[in-house]
């Protein structure tokens, strides 16, 4: 079961960071899906694709000829999970698993299992990198090729550590505010919570909460930044509190795998309440984009198609993800049940989707501009000013996308 949550900003500001809090959870949480140890390297029991046997690599998939690194390194923002499925889909058979460094490496395979001539290494984030931001890792470690970035983090760091997002792996953030429908039968939206004095638990410093209180959606008097990532305080309140979470996780785990709660939850996506940021997008350091252009021109469409392939048939990749979590064994647990639930939820809520165009993964300029308008004054107030004159195209580049690849095309 899940014993953590994720923050958008604050002390553990990871864009998609989550704090592991197994100790605090022990009093109230029954660990159903226990993690197990693994060897330093080893094959996975589930593999997402089979590399083509022999023969020349088709030109459209030849990443080696495109000048890509012999091993493309992707820095993720958390432990393996189904939200990352489109990227784990790219790993070929028999991946090498490093349980100490929390990384997995294999041939990078394109649609149909075609070997691209290079390897892919996916590194876990969160506890594996001391809860640092992915952006900080991109700037500290030159071996990292690409990493997960989010619009809020990009805006905040646009002056000091600029990044460019190239592929929106998630059309919507799965971030939510959730509540007990038995205790609050009248709640349908986050704004409904704000019409009451219901306490809302969240990680201190989250940018979306500054937006909610500034816009009058929630009251400053009702928010509580003491959330530690466990259901302890929520359960102790008897469901009287509301609490942050992720649509792809807590509504399932707390109602199926947390014995001290074991009841349904209702929620609204933060995105649907007005804070519609891009989360977990594939990005690069701004100063490396030009040099990587030949590589990215071929890599990004391969990554687009991998997301489509994962959503269409997630079984083998979800099996790999659960296996990796077990082998990493760092306090985070992930069951087959939540993996399956995450995929179905992402599909039903449009968390993975084509957005306003038929193209999977493109960025909307008006949406990014709205976020610049929301977040720039917040970060100015915090003494972390964004780049002067920041415009949407400083933060994303749609030019590498294949406009013909989409979930509905």
Secondary structure, 3 states (H helix, E strand, C coil): CCCEEEECCCCCCCCCEEEECHHHHCCCCCCCCCCCCCCCCCCCCCCCCCCCCCCCCCHHHCCCCCCCCCEEEEECCCCCCHHHHHHHCCECCCCEEECCCCEEEEEEEEHHHEEEEEEEEEECCHHHHCCCCHHHHHHHCCCCCEEEECHHHHHHCCCCCCEEEEECCCCCCCEEEEECCCCCCCCCCHHHHHCCCCCEECECCCHHHHHHHHCCCCCHHHEECECCCCCHHHHHCCCCCEEEEECCCHHHHHHHCCCCCCCCCEEEECHHHCCCCCCCEEEEEHHHHHHHHHHHHHHHHHHHHHHHHHHHCCHHHHHHHHHHHHHHCCCCCCCHHHHHHHHHHHHHCCCCCCCCCCCCCCCCHHHHHHHHHHHHHHHHHCCCCCCCCCCHHHCECHHHCCCCCCCCC
